[in-house]
Amino acid sequence: MTTRREFLGSVPAMGAAFAIAGDTLIEGGGAVRAQQAPLAGHFHPKGKAPSDHTRAVLEAAKSQLPFADTRDFEEQAKGLIAPMTEMVIPADAGHVAWDMASFQFLDQQAEFDSIHPSLHRISKLNNNYGLYEVIPGIYQVRGFDLSDLTFIRGKTGWIVFDPLVSSETARAAWKLFQAHRGEGLPVSAVIYSHTHGDHWGGVRGILDEADVRSGKVEVIAPVDFLGFTVSENVYAGNAMNRRLFYQYGLLLPAAPHGYVGQGLGTRVSAGATGLIAPTRLVREPIEEFEVDGLRMVFHNTPNTEAPREMNTWIPEMKALWMAENVTATLHNIYTLRGAQVRDPLAWSKYIADALYRFGLEAEVMFASHHWPRWGNDRIQEVLRAQRDLYANMNNQVLHLANQGVTINQVHNVYEVPAGLQQQWHCRGYHGSPEHNARGVIQRYLGFWDCNPATLIPLSPEESAPLYVEMMGGPDRILARGRELHDAGDYLLASEIVNKLVQAEPDNAEAKDLLADIFEQIGYQQENPGLRNSFLAGAYELRTGIPEGETADSSSPDVIRAMSTELFLNFLGIRMDSRKAEGLRFTINLVTPDTGETFLIEMENATLTNIAGFQAAQPDLTLTIDRTDLEQTMMGAKTLDAQIADGTARIEGDPSVLGKLAATMVDFDPRFEIMPGTKAQPAIVARANPYEAVPERIIAE
């Protein structure tokens, strides 16, 4: 098999192999050892400067990237009506919801030796902040959140597409819009393009739910919107939220040696998240109807960037809304926070469908992130390249898999075609070629590489002591790890030093060295998720997991959107089966206001439920309105309290509820990832304004 290193023989144009470039770019000795003293200006007292090896990798990348193509900067700047002058948006709860000022450093230097030049470029492009005209009648507020807020003129008011993450940022965007183009007209309709939280979470900042309930304002979404909005983030939600610390760099301050952007936008806002349920669902693959007097053609694209998503064609304006199916990046097939792997072939085909159904006559194409594209030639260029990007990744990764390349090799072998590498919007600013290629194999073949030795692997902490012993002990590993670090062979260094950290979690010297290694790998990454993950790993190795308050991952609106069955399923996940051994009981649950019934059974240390059934002789029958059950679901009122005040009624053995409650576990949102990093007080000099509210449903 030809490895990527052998095939390329030098640093590749795409960012996928920059992390291993230390041993491909620099041969032999003569390397200058990376700075070991604390770096002035670094946000962490143990932080190090980029090594000569890292700077050489970034310089090589710069020479191979298409910086002569400046069309994105021209398109990004086009149509500016008014910049936002208030760089900080406060949250209603008193903390900072949005801090654009912290990203101004990106515009103050032409380049940084700790930031990949391509990542610096997209971060500067995302550093726009204001109201823009797309075409007359279509406007966007950009730079107020991870996503954009779009306003389209209807007959009686403004049709809003995708109202950001937080109420506070959406409200500020609406205020800016009204000051310059809103004409004092109200919101006449809201359209959620898909199920991810940065496309609906700020709706209460622009819309009064009373107007929705009265029928004055319609809220439109793709079919099955609510179910997938909640379910994608519930079952493994605590683990996803913890992993977001890495993918989204939630503990990293915005700084040249820290967080520099998320590719799709600058950052996720930290305000109040709400959800108003849709009043109209788009059910057909292609569905056309008027929204506030404006004809729209909705194009359902399930199982692409989100489980449920839809593009929109506005014929009168020749305007094509591509939601998040086509933005200015290679998106995630496998997302590092964790989610079901997406279908790149279906994604490609839906882009092709949009191209031939709408794109041949479109004159402007806009989306929920980044900036529009104008002119039919430009639109077709982007659509065709994006179509090919996902199709190639699907087909060629499987081509390699069918020749024996495994999930543990493919990221070092698969390459995005050279022609696509030279198109900025195909670069890996959200998904990366590395983790996406592995995701394709995971989708089709799963995690196993077909080597029996890896079929029932020991846990890392179990196998690591043997590795340490066979390598000659900690001192030998540390010495060799430093040699590899100093030679720029950072991935090789991480292989052996990680074994030592796994075997000896309290070995401070090993953790510091591994942090230094991770930091250099992070600096070299074009992809923000990879950069953030390595730098977050370095941060936690040096500091521990910072303690502090964390926000609930679900707003009351999201809890209300959760089906009763989903809630009961999640109880089965929260239950520790070791505490349920020997328990056996049945519960009938009745919610009179919704007419639902459930049979809940505890048996074989497993909690199950089935809708529409009741036991003939249950141990307990619980009758409670669904609206009251929501108080318990949100943690606002205990079930015992609702039974005591008569809100809930029980028949049978009341001890059953106590037995069930005793098996439940509250998940810790700050569980340990790197060994020996139990929660410690934060020591970062500059407080991260987003640290107080990291857990939220984003799911990009």
C-alpha positions as CSV (number, residue, x, y, z in Angstrom):
1,M,0.0,0.0,0.0
2,T,1.3,3.5,-0.8
3,T,1.1,5.8,2.2
4,R,0.4,9.4,1.8
5,R,3.9,10.3,2.9
6,E,5.4,8.0,0.2
7,F,3.0,9.2,-2.4
8,L,3.5,12.9,-1.9
9,G,7.1,13.1,-0.9
10,S,6.7,16.6,0.3
11,V,4.3,18.8,2.2
12,P,0.9,18.6,0.4
13,A,-1.2,21.5,-0.7
14,M,-4.2,20.5,1.4
15,G,-3.9,20.8,5.2
16,A,-4.5,17.1,5.8
17,A,-0.9,16.1,6.4
18,F,0.6,19.2,7.9
19,A,0.8,17.5,11.3
20,I,3.2,14.9,10.0
21,A,5.2,17.3,7.9
22,G,7.9,17.5,10.5
23,D,9.5,14.3,9.2
24,T,8.7,14.9,5.5
25,L,9.8,18.5,5.3
26,I,12.9,18.5,7.5
27,E,15.3,15.6,7.0
28,G,18.1,14.8,9.5
29,G,19.6,16.9,12.2
30,G,20.3,20.6,12.5
31,A,16.9,21.5,13.9
32,V,16.7,24.2,16.4
33,R,15.0,23.1,19.6
34,A,11.6,24.7,20.1
35,Q,11.5,27.5,22.7
36,Q,11.1,25.9,26.2
37,A,10.7,29.1,28.2
38,P,7.2,30.6,28.8
39,L,6.2,32.7,25.8
40,A,5.4,36.4,26.4
41,G,1.9,37.1,25.1
42,H,0.8,33.5,25.3
43,F,-2.5,33.1,27.2
44,H,-1.0,30.2,29.2
45,P,2.2,30.5,31.4
46,K,3.5,27.2,30.0
47,G,2.7,28.1,26.4
48,K,5.4,27.7,23.8
49,A,6.2,29.6,20.5
50,P,5.9,27.8,17.2
51,S,9.0,25.8,16.5
52,D,11.2,26.3,13.4
53,H,9.6,23.1,12.1
54,T,6.1,24.5,12.5
55,R,7.0,27.8,10.9
56,A,8.5,25.9,7.9
57,V,5.3,23.9,7.5
58,L,3.1,27.0,7.5
59,E,5.5,28.8,5.1
60,A,5.3,25.8,2.8
61,A,1.5,25.8,2.9
62,K,1.4,29.5,2.1
63,S,3.4,29.0,-1.0
64,Q,1.1,26.3,-2.3
65,L,-2.3,28.0,-1.7
66,P,-4.2,30.2,-4.2
67,F,-3.8,33.5,-2.5
68,A,-4.0,35.3,-5.8
69,D,-7.7,34.5,-5.9
70,T,-9.2,37.3,-3.9
71,R,-12.8,36.9,-5.0
72,D,-14.0,35.9,-1.6
73,F,-12.9,39.2,-0.1
74,E,-14.6,41.1,-2.8
75,E,-17.8,39.1,-2.3
76,Q,-17.6,39.3,1.4
77,A,-17.4,43.1,1.3
78,K,-20.1,43.6,-1.3
79,G,-23.3,45.3,-0.2
80,L,-22.2,46.6,3.2
81,I,-24.9,49.0,4.4
82,A,-23.8,49.6,8.0
83,P,-21.2,48.0,10.3
84,M,-22.1,47.2,13.8
85,T,-20.4,49.6,16.2
86,E,-21.2,47.8,19.5
87,M,-18.6,45.1,19.5
88,V,-19.9,43.5,22.7
89,I,-23.5,42.3,23.1
90,P,-24.5,41.6,26.7
91,A,-26.6,38.6,27.7
92,D,-29.8,39.1,29.5
93,A,-28.4,37.0,32.4
94,G,-25.6,39.5,32.9
95,H,-22.5,37.9,31.2
96,V,-21.2,38.5,27.7
97,A,-23.3,36.9,24.9
98,W,-21.0,38.1,22.0
99,D,-17.6,39.7,21.9
100,M,-16.4,40.6,18.4
101,A,-13.7,42.9,19.9
102,S,-11.7,39.8,20.9
103,F,-11.2,38.9,17.3
104,Q,-9.8,42.2,16.1
105,F,-6.3,41.0,16.5
106,L,-6.8,38.9,13.3
107,D,-6.8,42.1,11.2
108,Q,-3.9,43.7,12.9
109,Q,-1.2,41.5,11.3
110,A,-0.7,40.2,7.8
111,E,0.2,36.8,9.2
112,F,1.0,34.9,12.4
113,D,3.5,32.2,12.8
114,S,1.1,30.3,15.1
115,I,-1.9,30.3,12.7
116,H,-2.1,28.4,9.5
117,P,-2.3,31.0,6.7
118,S,-5.4,29.5,5.2
119,L,-7.1,29.5,8.6
120,H,-6.1,33.1,9.2
121,R,-7.6,34.0,5.9
122,I,-11.0,32.4,6.6
123,S,-11.0,33.9,10.1
124,K,-10.4,37.4,8.6
125,L,-13.2,36.8,6.2
126,N,-15.5,35.9,9.1
127,N,-14.5,39.0,10.9
128,N,-17.1,41.0,9.2
129,Y,-19.7,42.6,11.4
130,G,-22.7,44.4,10.0
131,L,-25.7,44.7,7.7
132,Y,-25.4,43.8,4.0
133,E,-27.6,43.9,1.0
134,V,-27.6,40.7,-1.0
135,I,-29.9,42.1,-3.7
136,P,-32.7,44.7,-3.2
137,G,-35.2,42.9,-1.0
138,I,-32.8,40.5,0.6
139,Y,-30.5,41.5,3.4
140,Q,-28.1,39.7,5.8
141,V,-26.7,40.6,9.2
142,R,-23.3,38.8,9.5
143,G,-20.8,38.5,12.3
144,F,-23.3,38.5,15.2
145,D,-23.1,34.8,15.8
146,L,-21.7,31.6,14.3
147,S,-24.4,31.9,11.6
148,D,-26.0,34.7,9.5
149,L,-29.4,36.2,9.9
150,T,-31.3,36.8,6.6
151,F,-34.3,39.1,5.9
152,I,-36.4,38.9,2.8
153,R,-39.1,41.4,1.9
154,G,-42.6,39.9,1.9
155,K,-45.9,41.6,1.1
156,T,-46.6,42.7,4.7
157,G,-43.2,42.4,6.4
158,W,-39.9,40.6,6.7
159,I,-39.4,36.9,6.2
160,V,-36.6,35.7,8.4
161,F,-34.3,32.8,7.6
162,D,-32.4,31.1,10.4
163,P,-32.4,33.4,13.5
164,L,-29.0,32.6,15.0
165,V,-28.1,30.9,18.3
166,S,-29.2,33.4,21.0
167,S,-32.0,35.8,21.5
168,E,-29.6,38.6,22.4
169,T,-27.6,38.4,19.2
170,A,-30.8,38.0,17.1
171,R,-32.4,41.0,18.8
172,A,-29.2,43.1,18.2
173,A,-29.2,42.1,14.5
174,W,-32.9,43.0,14.2
175,K,-32.2,46.4,15.8
176,L,-29.4,47.1,13.3
177,F,-31.6,46.0,10.4
178,Q,-34.6,48.2,11.5
179,A,-32.3,51.2,11.9
180,H,-31.3,51.0,8.2
181,R,-33.6,48.9,6.0
182,G,-36.4,47.5,8.1
183,E,-39.0,50.3,7.3
184,G,-40.6,49.7,10.6
185,L,-42.3,46.5,9.2
186,P,-42.7,43.4,11.4
187,V,-41.5,39.9,11.0
188,S,-44.1,38.2,8.9
189,A,-42.7,34.7,8.8
190,V,-39.7,32.7,10.1
191,I,-38.1,29.8,8.2
192,Y,-35.8,27.3,9.9
193,S,-33.6,25.8,7.2
194,H,-32.6,22.8,9.3
195,T,-32.3,21.2,12.8
196,H,-29.1,22.7,14.1
197,G,-29.3,25.1,17.0
198,D,-27.5,28.1,15.3
199,H,-30.5,28.2,12.9
200,W,-33.3,28.6,15.3
201,G,-32.0,29.3,18.8
202,G,-32.4,33.1,18.7
203,V,-36.0,33.1,17.4
204,R,-37.4,34.7,20.6
205,G,-35.1,37.7,20.0
206,I,-37.1,38.6,16.9
207,L,-40.5,37.0,17.4
208,D,-43.3,37.0,20.0
209,E,-44.8,33.6,20.3
210,A,-48.2,35.1,20.8
211,D,-48.1,36.2,17.1
212,V,-47.4,32.6,16.1
213,R,-50.2,31.2,18.2
214,S,-52.6,33.7,16.8
215,G,-51.7,32.8,13.3
216,K,-50.3,36.2,12.5
217,V,-46.8,34.8,11.9
218,E,-46.0,31.5,10.3
219,V,-43.0,29.4,11.3
220,I,-41.9,27.0,8.5
221,A,-39.5,24.1,8.8
222,P,-38.7,20.8,7.1
223,V,-40.7,17.7,8.0
224,D,-39.7,16.0,11.2
225,F,-37.9,19.1,12.3
226,L,-38.7,18.9,16.1
227,G,-38.0,15.2,16.5
228,F,-34.5,15.5,14.9
229,T,-33.7,18.8,16.5
230,V,-34.0,17.2,19.9
231,S,-33.1,13.5,19.3
232,E,-29.7,14.2,17.6
233,N,-28.5,15.8,20.8
234,V,-30.1,13.9,23.6
235,Y,-29.0,10.3,23.8
236,A,-25.2,11.2,23.8
237,G,-25.7,14.8,24.6
238,N,-23.5,15.0,27.7
239,A,-20.6,13.4,25.8
240,M,-21.2,15.7,22.8
241,N,-21.1,18.7,25.0
242,R,-17.9,17.6,26.6
243,R,-16.4,17.0,23.1
244,L,-17.4,20.5,22.1
245,F,-14.8,21.8,24.5
246,Y,-12.3,20.4,22.0
247,Q,-13.9,20.9,18.6
248,Y,-15.1,24.4,19.4
249,G,-12.2,25.4,21.7
250,L,-14.6,26.5,24.4
251,L,-11.8,26.9,27.0
252,L,-9.4,28.7,24.7
253,P,-9.3,32.5,24.6
254,A,-9.3,34.2,21.3
255,A,-5.6,34.8,20.7
256,P,-2.9,34.1,18.2
257,H,-1.8,31.0,20.2
258,G,-5.4,30.0,21.0
259,Y,-8.8,30.2,19.4
260,V,-8.9,32.0,16.1
261,G,-12.3,31.1,14.7
262,Q,-14.5,28.2,13.8
263,G,-14.4,28.3,10.0
264,L,-18.2,28.6,9.7
265,G,-18.0,31.8,11.7
266,T,-16.1,33.4,14.5
267,R,-17.7,31.7,17.5
268,V,-21.0,30.4,19.1
269,S,-22.8,33.1,21.0
270,A,-23.5,32.6,24.7
271,G,-26.9,34.0,25.2
272,A,-30.4,32.6,25.8
273,T,-31.5,29.9,23.5
274,G,-35.2,29.4,22.7
275,L,-37.4,27.5,20.2
276,I,-40.8,28.3,18.8
277,A,-42.4,25.2,17.3
278,P,-43.0,25.3,13.5
279,T,-46.6,25.8,12.4
280,R,-46.1,24.5,8.9
281,L,-43.9,21.6,7.7
282,V,-42.5,21.1,4.2
283,R,-43.3,17.5,3.6
284,E,-42.7,16.9,-0.1
285,P,-39.3,16.6,-1.8
286,I,-40.2,19.7,-3.8
287,E,-43.0,21.9,-2.4
288,E,-44.0,25.3,-3.6
289,F,-46.2,27.9,-1.8
290,E,-46.4,31.6,-1.0
291,V,-44.8,33.0,2.1
292,D,-46.2,36.4,2.9
293,G,-47.1,36.8,-0.8
294,L,-43.7,35.7,-2.1
295,R,-43.5,32.5,-4.1
296,M,-41.0,30.0,-2.7
297,V,-39.9,26.6,-3.9
298,F,-38.7,24.4,-1.0
299,H,-36.2,21.6,-1.7
300,N,-36.0,19.0,1.0
301,T,-32.5,17.5,1.4
302,P,-32.7,15.0,4.3
303,N,-29.5,13.4,5.6
304,T,-27.1,15.9,4.2
305,E,-25.5,18.5,6.5
306,A,-28.3,17.8,8.9
307,P,-30.9,15.0,9.4
308,R,-33.5,17.4,8.0
309,E,-32.6,20.4,5.9
310,M,-34.0,22.3,3.0
311,N,-32.9,24.7,0.3
312,T,-35.2,27.4,-1.0
313,W,-35.6,28.9,-4.5
314,I,-37.2,32.3,-4.9
315,P,-38.1,32.5,-8.6
316,E,-39.1,36.2,-8.7
317,M,-35.7,37.2,-7.4
318,K,-33.7,34.4,-9.1
319,A,-32.2,33.9,-5.6
320,L,-31.1,30.5,-4.4
321,W,-30.8,29.8,-0.7
322,M,-28.6,26.8,-0.1
323,A,-29.1,26.6,3.7
324,E,-25.9,25.0,5.0
325,N,-25.5,22.5,2.2
326,V,-23.2,24.8,0.3
327,T,-21.1,27.4,2.2
328,A,-17.5,28.4,1.8
329,T,-16.0,25.3,3.2
330,L,-15.7,21.5,3.1
331,H,-18.3,20.6,5.8
332,N,-18.4,17.7,8.2
333,I,-19.1,14.1,7.1
334,Y,-18.0,13.0,10.6
335,T,-18.2,15.8,13.1
336,L,-15.7,15.8,15.9
337,R,-18.2,16.5,18.6
338,G,-19.9,13.2,17.7
339,A,-23.0,12.6,15.6
340,Q,-24.3,10.0,13.1
341,V,-22.0,10.0,10.1
342,R,-23.5,11.9,7.2
343,D,-24.0,10.6,3.7
344,P,-21.6,12.4,1.3
345,L,-23.0,10.8,-1.8
346,A,-26.6,11.9,-1.0
347,W,-25.2,15.3,-0.2
348,S,-23.5,15.5,-3.6
349,K,-26.7,14.4,-5.4
350,Y,-28.8,17.0,-3.7
351,I,-26.3,19.7,-4.7
352,A,-26.5,18.4,-8.3
353,D,-30.3,18.5,-8.0
354,A,-30.2,22.1,-6.9
355,L,-27.8,22.9,-9.7
356,Y,-29.9,21.6,-12.5
357,R,-33.3,22.5,-10.9
358,F,-32.5,26.1,-9.9
359,G,-28.8,26.9,-10.4
360,L,-28.8,27.2,-14.1
361,E,-30.9,30.4,-13.9
362,A,-30.0,31.7,-10.4
363,E,-28.3,35.1,-10.3
364,V,-27.5,35.1,-6.6
365,M,-26.8,32.3,-4.2
366,F,-26.7,32.8,-0.4
367,A,-26.6,30.6,2.7
368,S,-26.7,30.5,6.5
369,H,-23.0,31.0,6.8
370,H,-20.4,33.1,5.0
371,W,-21.3,35.4,2.1
372,P,-23.3,35.3,-1.1
373,R,-22.1,34.5,-4.7
374,W,-23.3,36.6,-7.5
375,G,-23.6,35.9,-11.2
376,N,-24.7,32.6,-12.8
377,D,-21.2,31.5,-13.8
378,R,-19.9,32.0,-10.3
379,I,-22.9,30.1,-8.8
380,Q,-22.4,27.2,-11.2
381,E,-18.7,27.1,-10.5
382,V,-19.3,26.8,-6.7
383,L,-22.2,24.3,-7.0
384,R,-20.3,22.0,-9.4
385,A,-17.1,22.0,-7.2
386,Q,-19.1,21.4,-4.0
387,R,-21.0,18.6,-5.7
388,D,-17.7,17.0,-6.8
389,L,-16.1,17.5,-3.4
390,Y,-18.5,15.3,-1.5
391,A,-18.9,12.8,-4.4
392,N,-15.1,12.4,-4.7
393,M,-14.7,11.9,-0.9
394,N,-17.4,9.2,-0.9
395,N,-16.3,7.4,-4.0
396,Q,-12.5,7.6,-3.6
397,V,-12.4,6.7,0.0
398,L,-14.5,3.6,-0.8
399,H,-12.2,3.0,-3.8
400,L,-9.3,2.9,-1.3
401,A,-11.2,0.8,1.2
402,N,-12.0,-1.8,-1.5
403,Q,-8.2,-2.1,-1.9
404,G,-7.6,-2.7,1.7
405,V,-7.0,0.7,3.1
406,T,-8.4,0.8,6.6
407,I,-10.0,3.4,8.8
408,N,-6.6,3.8,10.6
409,Q,-4.8,4.5,7.3
410,V,-7.2,6.3,5.0
411,H,-6.5,9.8,6.4
412,N,-2.9,9.4,5.4
413,V,-3.7,8.2,1.9
414,Y,-6.9,9.9,0.6
415,E,-6.4,13.3,-1.1
416,V,-8.9,15.9,-2.3
417,P,-8.3,16.3,-6.0
418,A,-5.7,19.0,-6.9
419,G,-8.2,21.1,-8.8
420,L,-10.6,21.3,-5.8
421,Q,-7.7,22.0,-3.4
422,Q,-7.2,25.2,-5.4
423,Q,-10.7,26.4,-4.8
424,W,-11.0,28.2,-1.4
425,H,-14.6,27.1,-0.7
426,C,-13.4,23.5,-0.9
427,R,-10.8,23.9,1.9
428,G,-11.3,22.1,5.2
429,Y,-12.5,24.9,7.4
430,H,-15.2,22.9,9.2
431,G,-14.8,19.3,8.1
432,S,-11.2,18.2,7.4
433,P,-10.1,15.7,4.7
434,E,-8.6,13.6,7.6
435,H,-11.6,13.1,9.8
436,N,-14.1,13.1,7.0
437,A,-12.2,10.3,5.1
438,R,-12.3,8.2,8.3
439,G,-16.0,9.0,8.7
440,V,-16.8,7.6,5.2
441,I,-15.3,4.3,6.2
442,Q,-17.0,4.4,9.5
443,R,-20.3,4.9,7.7
444,Y,-19.9,1.9,5.4
445,L,-17.6,-0.5,7.3
446,G,-17.5,0.6,11.0
447,F,-14.7,1.1,13.4
448,W,-12.8,-2.2,12.9
449,D,-9.7,-2.3,10.6
450,C,-10.1,-6.1,10.2
451,N,-6.9,-6.9,12.2
452,P,-8.0,-9.3,14.9
453,A,-5.4,-7.7,17.2
454,T,-7.6,-4.6,17.3
455,L,-10.9,-6.4,17.6
456,I,-11.0,-6.5,21.4
457,P,-8.4,-3.9,22.3
458,L,-7.4,-3.2,25.9
459,S,-8.3,0.2,27.2
460,P,-5.4,2.6,26.8
461,E,-4.8,2.8,30.5
462,E,-4.5,-1.0,30.7
463,S,-2.1,-1.5,27.8
464,A,0.0,1.6,28.3
465,P,2.0,0.3,31.3
466,L,3.3,-2.6,29.1
467,Y,4.3,-0.2,26.4
468,V,6.2,1.9,29.0
469,E,7.9,-1.2,30.3
470,M,8.9,-2.4,26.9
471,M,10.2,1.0,25.8
472,G,12.5,1.1,28.8
473,G,10.6,3.1,31.3
474,P,9.6,6.7,31.7
475,D,13.0,8.3,31.4
476,R,13.7,6.6,28.1
477,I,10.3,7.7,26.7
478,L,10.8,11.3,27.9
479,A,14.2,11.5,26.4
480,R,13.1,10.0,23.0
481,G,10.0,12.1,23.1
482,R,12.0,15.3,23.4
483,E,14.3,14.2,20.6
484,L,11.3,13.6,18.3
485,H,9.7,16.9,19.4
486,D,12.9,18.8,18.7
487,A,13.2,17.1,15.3
488,G,9.7,18.2,14.4
489,D,8.3,14.6,14.4
490,Y,5.4,15.6,16.4
491,L,3.0,12.8,15.6
492,L,5.6,10.2,16.3
493,A,6.4,12.0,19.6
494,S,2.7,12.0,20.6
495,E,2.5,8.2,20.0
496,I,5.1,7.4,22.7
497,V,4.5,10.2,25.1
498,N,0.8,9.6,25.1
499,K,1.5,6.0,26.2
500,L,3.4,7.4,29.2
501,V,0.7,9.8,30.2
502,Q,-1.9,7.0,29.9
503,A,0.2,4.8,32.1
504,E,1.2,7.5,34.6
505,P,-1.5,10.2,34.7
506,D,0.3,12.1,37.5
507,N,3.6,12.4,35.7
508,A,3.7,16.1,35.3
509,E,6.8,16.1,33.1
510,A,5.2,13.7,30.7
511,K,2.0,15.8,30.6
512,D,3.9,19.0,29.9
513,L,5.9,17.4,27.1
514,L,2.7,16.0,25.5
515,A,1.1,19.4,25.8
516,D,4.1,21.0,24.0
517,I,3.7,18.4,21.2
518,F,0.0,18.9,20.9
519,E,0.5,22.6,20.7
520,Q,2.9,22.4,17.7
521,I,0.5,20.0,15.9
522,G,-2.4,22.4,16.7
523,Y,-0.5,25.5,15.3
524,Q,0.0,23.6,12.0
525,Q,-3.7,22.8,11.3
526,E,-5.8,24.5,8.7
527,N,-8.9,23.0,10.1
528,P,-10.3,24.9,13.2
529,G,-11.7,21.7,14.8
530,L,-8.3,20.0,14.6
531,R,-6.4,23.1,15.8
532,N,-8.9,23.6,18.7
533,S,-8.8,19.9,19.7
534,F,-5.0,19.8,19.9
535,L,-4.7,23.1,21.7
536,A,-7.6,22.2,24.0
537,G,-5.8,18.9,24.8
538,A,-2.6,20.9,25.6
539,Y,-4.6,23.3,27.8
540,E,-6.1,20.6,29.9
541,L,-2.8,18.7,30.3
542,R,-1.3,21.9,31.6
543,T,-4.2,23.2,33.6
544,G,-6.7,20.5,34.4
545,I,-10.3,20.9,33.5
546,P,-11.4,24.3,34.8
547,E,-14.1,24.3,37.4
548,G,-17.1,26.7,37.2
549,E,-20.7,27.0,36.5
550,T,-22.0,25.5,33.3
551,A,-25.3,26.1,31.6
552,D,-27.9,23.5,31.0
553,S,-27.6,22.0,27.6
554,S,-31.3,22.4,26.8
555,S,-33.5,25.4,27.1
556,P,-37.1,25.0,28.4
557,D,-38.2,25.3,24.8
558,V,-36.1,22.4,23.8
559,I,-37.3,20.3,26.7
560,R,-40.9,21.0,25.7
561,A,-40.1,19.9,22.1
562,M,-38.8,16.5,23.5
563,S,-41.3,13.7,23.0
564,T,-42.4,11.7,26.0
565,E,-40.9,8.6,24.4
566,L,-37.6,10.4,23.9
567,F,-37.6,11.4,27.5
568,L,-38.3,7.9,28.7
569,N,-35.6,6.5,26.3
570,F,-33.2,8.9,27.9
571,L,-34.1,7.7,31.3
572,G,-32.9,4.3,30.2
573,I,-29.6,5.8,29.3
574,R,-29.2,7.7,32.6
575,M,-30.0,4.5,34.5
576,D,-26.9,2.7,35.9
577,S,-27.7,-1.0,35.3
578,R,-25.4,-2.0,38.1
579,K,-27.8,-0.3,40.5
580,A,-30.7,-2.1,39.0
581,E,-29.6,-5.7,39.4
582,G,-32.5,-7.7,40.8
583,L,-35.1,-5.0,40.3
584,R,-38.3,-5.9,38.5
585,F,-41.4,-3.8,38.2
586,T,-43.9,-2.3,35.7
587,I,-45.2,1.2,35.5
588,N,-48.2,2.5,33.5
589,L,-47.7,6.1,32.5
590,V,-50.8,8.1,31.4
591,T,-50.7,11.7,30.2
592,P,-54.4,12.7,29.9
593,D,-53.9,16.1,28.1
594,T,-52.1,14.4,25.2
595,G,-53.9,11.1,25.3
596,E,-50.6,9.2,25.5
597,T,-50.0,5.9,27.3
598,F,-46.7,4.1,28.0
599,L,-45.8,0.8,29.6
600,I,-42.5,1.1,31.4
601,E,-40.7,-2.1,32.5
602,M,-37.6,-2.7,34.6
603,E,-36.2,-6.1,34.1
604,N,-32.8,-7.7,33.5
605,A,-31.2,-4.4,34.8
606,T,-32.7,-2.7,31.8
607,L,-35.4,0.0,31.6
608,T,-37.6,-0.2,28.5
609,N,-40.8,1.5,27.4
610,I,-43.4,1.0,24.7
611,A,-46.0,3.6,23.6
612,G,-49.7,2.7,23.3
613,F,-49.7,-0.2,25.8
614,Q,-50.6,-0.7,29.5
615,A,-49.9,-3.6,31.8
616,A,-53.0,-5.4,33.1
617,Q,-51.5,-5.5,36.7
618,P,-48.8,-2.8,37.0
619,D,-46.9,-2.3,40.1
620,L,-47.6,1.4,39.7
621,T,-49.8,3.7,37.6
622,L,-48.7,7.3,37.2
623,T,-51.2,9.8,35.8
624,I,-49.8,13.3,35.0
625,D,-50.5,15.8,32.3
626,R,-47.7,16.1,29.8
627,T,-47.5,19.9,30.5
628,D,-46.8,19.1,34.2
629,L,-44.4,16.3,33.4
630,E,-42.3,18.9,31.5
631,Q,-41.6,20.6,34.9
632,T,-40.0,17.4,36.1
633,M,-38.2,16.9,32.7
634,M,-36.7,20.4,33.1
635,G,-35.8,19.8,36.7
636,A,-38.0,22.7,37.8
637,K,-40.2,20.5,40.1
638,T,-39.7,17.0,41.4
639,L,-42.1,14.2,40.7
640,D,-42.5,13.7,44.5
641,A,-43.6,17.3,44.8
642,Q,-46.1,17.0,42.0
643,I,-47.6,13.9,43.7
644,A,-47.7,15.7,47.0
645,D,-49.7,18.6,45.6
646,G,-52.0,16.4,43.6
647,T,-50.7,17.5,40.2
648,A,-49.7,13.9,39.6
649,R,-51.7,10.9,40.8
650,I,-50.4,7.4,41.6
651,E,-52.1,4.0,42.2
652,G,-50.1,1.0,43.5
653,D,-46.7,0.8,45.1
654,P,-45.2,4.3,45.6
655,S,-41.8,2.8,46.5
656,V,-41.3,1.9,42.8
657,L,-40.5,5.5,42.0
658,G,-37.9,5.6,44.7
659,K,-36.3,2.5,43.4
660,L,-36.2,3.9,39.9
661,A,-34.8,7.2,41.1
662,A,-32.0,5.4,43.0
663,T,-30.7,4.0,39.7
664,M,-30.4,7.4,38.0
665,V,-27.1,9.1,37.4
666,D,-26.5,12.8,36.7
667,F,-23.9,13.0,34.0
668,D,-20.9,15.2,34.7
669,P,-20.4,17.7,31.9
670,R,-16.6,18.0,32.7
671,F,-15.5,14.4,32.7
672,E,-11.9,13.6,32.2
673,I,-10.6,13.1,28.6
674,M,-6.8,13.5,29.0
675,P,-5.5,11.4,31.9
676,G,-4.6,13.2,35.1
677,T,-6.7,16.3,34.3
678,K,-9.3,16.3,37.0
679,A,-11.1,19.6,37.4
680,Q,-8.8,22.4,38.7
681,P,-9.4,26.1,39.1
682,A,-8.7,27.9,35.8
683,I,-5.4,29.8,35.6
684,V,-5.8,31.5,32.3
685,A,-4.9,35.2,32.6
686,R,-7.8,36.4,30.4
687,A,-11.2,35.0,31.3
688,N,-13.1,33.5,28.5
689,P,-16.5,35.3,28.3
690,Y,-18.0,32.1,26.8
691,E,-16.7,29.8,29.5
692,A,-19.8,30.2,31.7
693,V,-22.2,28.8,29.2
694,P,-20.4,26.2,27.0
695,E,-23.1,23.6,26.7
696,R,-25.7,24.2,24.0
697,I,-27.1,22.3,21.1
698,I,-25.3,23.4,18.0
699,A,-24.6,20.1,16.2
700,E,-22.9,21.6,13.1
